[in-house]
Each structure stands twice: as structure tokens, then as C-alpha cells.
Amino acid sequence: MATYDKAYELARELKESEEYREYQKAKQAIQANQSAMSILRDFREKQIRMEMGLLSGKEPDEKAKEEVQKLSDLVNMHGEVKRFLDAERRLLIVMTDIQKIVTDALNLLEY
């Protein structure tokens, strides 16, 4: 059980981290703004659609690329959306780093 206790302790530490606090602030701000939420949803939907196409071996057409680029430009101009995506990215980097630390310590990728 000590392993799970440490996992809960890590989760508490993450909740107190600057990355998580900034993510929560940005999330609350974007949820309070319908326009920002609409931009984010549209951006994510088109981004996921393009990535799924790439994973299935389909190169996106020029129209799809232009749509994603326009949305990306809009996201970068919209402070709340950009702040949210930046905060989310920083939090995901922390989580990825933690996963790498554990994976490396346990030699899980060594065959």
C-alpha cells in the first residue's frame, strides 16, 4: 500500500504546483468565456481530425491545412485560449517528465 500512498502524495504535490495552479486559472477563465470555448473546441476538433488522418496515412488537403492554420492564428491572438493551451502544455510536460522518470527508474524500456 505504500506505493499507492506515494502516488496520492504525488497527486497532492502536483495540485500544489505552479503549473497546475496556472492551468486551473486558465481553465476557469476560458470556461467563463463562450467565445474562447468555441474557438478552443473548433481548434481541437480540426486538429484531432487532421492528426487522425495523418495516423491513417492520409495527407490533409490544402483546405484543411489552411483551416487549421487560420484557427491556430486565431488561437494565438486570443489571449485566454493561448494562455490555456500554454498552461496545459506545461502541465503535460511535467506529467510526461514524471512518467519518464518512473519508466527509466524501473528500466521498463530495456529489453
Order of alpha helices (4+ residues) and beta strands (2+ residues): alpha-alpha-alpha-alpha-alpha
